[in-house]
Amino acid sequence: MKRVAAAAVAVGVLFAATSCADQGIDAAAQAEKLNLDGRGPITYVQGKDNSNVVRPLIDEWNAAHPGEEVTFKEQSDQADQQHEDLVQHFQSRDPGYDVAVVDVVWTAEFAARGWLQPLEGPMAIDTSGLLPATVAGATYGGVLYAAPQTSDGALLYYRTDLLDHPPATWDELVGACGTAQQTGIGCYAGQYAKYEGLTVNASEAINTAGGSILAPDGVTPTMTTPEAKAGLQSLVDAYRSGAIPRESVTFQEEQARQAFQSGDLLFMRNWPYAYSLMNGQGSSAVSGKFAVAPLPGKNGPGHSTLGGHSAAINVYSEHKATASDFLKFFLEKKSQAFFLSQGSLAPVRADVYDDPELIEQYPYIPTLKTSIENAVTRPVTPFYPAVTRAVQNNAYAAIKGEKTVDQAAADIQSAIAAAGS
Amino acid sequence: MTVHELSEPTTEVVPQPDSSEAPPRPRKGRSKAAMLLVLPTMILLGIVVLYPVVSAMVMSLFKDPTIDPATGKFVDQGFAGLSNYTHWLFQRCTDTTGASVSCPGGTLGSLFWQSMWVTVFFTVVTVTIEVALGLWFATIMNRAFRGRALLRTSILVAWAIPTAVTAKLWYFVFAYDGIANKLLGTDILWTGDTWPARFAVVIADAWKTTPFVALLILAGLQMVPAEVYEAARMDGAGAWQRFRSITLPLIKPAILVAVLFRVLDVLRIYDLPAILTGGGGGDGTATTTLSILVIDQMRQGFNSASALSTITFLFIFAVAYVLVKVMGVNVIDTQEQQRKA
């Protein structure tokens, strides 16, 4: 008797579980059409506002828009926790999160789950003045799902006291390592610890060599092409020859910065955030002795991996018109310049980079513009977590010499294929 | 274990009825009242313990949603049977054609047995080290000397620090240009190579939890009456002999409790290896434990993660059951020996 009851309950739960998930996508498709002209107070959600750049902007907005005030909800500063928080709120169809900031690598996943309002029709925003790579990072399946907010591109930091001019190509960079050897310091380091940063660095090497991880369709893996393998091989060779020092397989951004900052590296690949830190700090051994260049490529600038965030509208939001205006407010030149000056966050508007006043203040921004113009997004796929895991695990093993490049490339290829099915 | 210990005496305490007609009645009434008293707790336990376990098991029977190529949106895949379980246990993945293939390197599916092995390795090694060191610390702390209270308090500091903070602390110690390499004059990649990474985790875990084990054992040591030692000394037993034949058998229950606690803890260890090494080392997975694998899988698909967490739960449950069974017998044996002595 008891067993029968238990079995009945179990079966009931099973049916409940199957039916409710299907409803999720349908409900989202319905919600896409609702509240497009809804106006009223909204909530804006993003990770920790470390450099206090969002609060002043919101205050400004609130002063100008009575009745459509924005409440700021600050999440943790850990990307994984931000992701989980958003998933939980979207999953429960909570209209409380009107505008949410999404990392470029989450856009495809959230869009595929139907949680983001497509920015089409009355919701469309003008993307003509934006750097194309940033728009690509907010697009899934040909539809724009979020407004680019801040961007990021890699820079090659090099020592001006040891070199006259930066290397333009990867071969030139490796050739200059003799200088490092004579000085008794390491040559080049990026971020090769096993974490998201390794996917970023490996993608850069692969894209720069003319290869890619995924085809533009977001499904077909392209890791076994000669170009993609050559890209991975360039990192492996540099690590084996010592051009990339041994300890850099434990480096994330900060460890690389510390090594360069204490004068132990000739070249470093890092984000722009390191620039002012290394120039300003009293403890920096390289203050005034370094400059930045675009990442070296095959013949010209290499391809940085695109970083940054976009702002998206929750499909269940009740005040989408206000939310849309708020996205546009972030895209205004004044807001974008404020992102740069207050928070060292790379703007997504091309014209901000050409402002002579800002260039004088931030001498690295023309280089940063080149970097973002040549930037490539990481694979745009709803299965991004599985893809980045496959890249990280295999690139790490290959760099350390525990797997051949051929094997690593083949494993990434089949791991991505297995992830999508 | 507690349930086991408590239930035995209660049955003994129940007075033997005088008449042959009466027995079931008071007993039944009593057990009914007892049931009523226990019921709220049972319901609460059912909600907080059973519900998540059962719902995880139910979830594990469904396939993870996949993309409908026509719309680019996720769609449900329906009932999966036990395929999520075979995915882990036999490391079967599906490729794009839908055929079942062996999980390619770098996928989480290919890591199941390795993480199982890593988890068991951490459990055996850290628990052994912690109990050995804990026993040593406890015997030192059990002696009377000036500042004993201060020592006991200060030894607790390591245990009082949150694990995440401990892990970050050791992360800096084991950095390439960190304290460990500077002190030893080495250039070991503590978080990058296979065995250094594993031992970094073992060292950090031992540093953190040895004090806890020491205090548990100390509590056991203080139950041993001083007269026993005096008598043994009178009989001419040496220090080692006293330790072997008096201390060790008498504190056996305390040690076993410490072992049980620690084994269950390490079997589900997550934060320490995750923060210290990112589950990395060696080819990138040398310190990936079962719990790290579960969390990583959760980012890729909830249903297959539920299957993995169910497998992990059953495994830990089995280990706990065996330990409690074995220890239950041991504890009673020891108590009986104590009584006889």
Chai-1 contact restraints between the chains, C-beta under 6 A:
chainA,res_idxA,chainB,res_idxB,connection_type,confidence,min_distance_angstrom,max_distance_angstrom,comment,restraint_id
A,V13,B,V58,contact,1.0,0.0,6.0,A-B,restraint_1
A,A21,B,D76,contact,1.0,0.0,6.0,A-B,restraint_2
A,D22,B,D76,contact,1.0,0.0,6.0,A-B,restraint_3
A,I25,B,K73,contact,1.0,0.0,6.0,A-B,restraint_4
A,A112,B,G72,contact,1.0,0.0,6.0,A-B,restraint_5
A,A112,B,K73,contact,1.0,0.0,6.0,A-B,restraint_6
A,A112,B,F74,contact,1.0,0.0,6.0,A-B,restraint_7
A,R113,B,F74,contact,1.0,0.0,6.0,A-B,restraint_8
A,G114,B,K73,contact,1.0,0.0,6.0,A-B,restraint_9
A,G141,B,G72,contact,1.0,0.0,6.0,A-B,restraint_10
A,K194,B,G278,contact,1.0,0.0,6.0,A-B,restraint_11
A,K194,B,G280,contact,1.0,0.0,6.0,A-B,restraint_12
A,K194,B,G284,contact,1.0,0.0,6.0,A-B,restraint_13
A,Y195,B,G278,contact,1.0,0.0,6.0,A-B,restraint_14
A,E247,B,Y176,contact,1.0,0.0,6.0,A-B,restraint_15
A,V249,B,G192,contact,1.0,0.0,6.0,A-B,restraint_16
A,T250,B,Y176,contact,1.0,0.0,6.0,A-B,restraint_17
A,T250,B,L189,contact,1.0,0.0,6.0,A-B,restraint_18
A,T250,B,T191,contact,1.0,0.0,6.0,A-B,restraint_19
A,T250,B,G192,contact,1.0,0.0,6.0,A-B,restraint_20
A,P382,B,I67,contact,1.0,0.0,6.0,A-B,restraint_21
A,P385,B,R299,contact,1.0,0.0,6.0,A-B,restraint_22
A,P385,B,Q300,contact,1.0,0.0,6.0,A-B,restraint_23
A,A386,B,Q300,contact,1.0,0.0,6.0,A-B,restraint_24
A,A390,B,G106,contact,1.0,0.0,6.0,A-B,restraint_25
A,N393,B,G106,contact,1.0,0.0,6.0,A-B,restraint_26
A,N393,B,G284,contact,1.0,0.0,6.0,A-B,restraint_27
A,N394,B,G106,contact,1.0,0.0,6.0,A-B,restraint_28
A,Y396,B,G284,contact,1.0,0.0,6.0,A-B,restraint_29
A,A397,B,D283,contact,1.0,0.0,6.0,A-B,restraint_30
A,A397,B,G284,contact,1.0,0.0,6.0,A-B,restraint_31
A,E402,B,D283,contact,1.0,0.0,6.0,A-B,restraint_32
A,D411,B,P104,contact,1.0,0.0,6.0,A-B,restraint_33
A,D411,B,G105,contact,1.0,0.0,6.0,A-B,restraint_34
A,D411,B,G106,contact,1.0,0.0,6.0,A-B,restraint_35
A,S414,B,P104,contact,1.0,0.0,6.0,A-B,restraint_36
A,A415,B,P104,contact,1.0,0.0,6.0,A-B,restraint_37
A,A415,B,G106,contact,1.0,0.0,6.0,A-B,restraint_38
A,A415,B,T107,contact,1.0,0.0,6.0,A-B,restraint_39
A,A417,B,D95,contact,1.0,0.0,6.0,A-B,restraint_40
A,A417,B,T96,contact,1.0,0.0,6.0,A-B,restraint_41
A,A418,B,C93,contact,1.0,0.0,6.0,A-B,restraint_42
A,A418,B,D95,contact,1.0,0.0,6.0,A-B,restraint_43
A,A418,B,P104,contact,1.0,0.0,6.0,A-B,restraint_44
A,A418,B,T107,contact,1.0,0.0,6.0,A-B,restraint_45
A,S421,B,T94,contact,1.0,0.0,6.0,A-B,restraint_46
A,S421,B,T96,contact,1.0,0.0,6.0,A-B,restraint_47
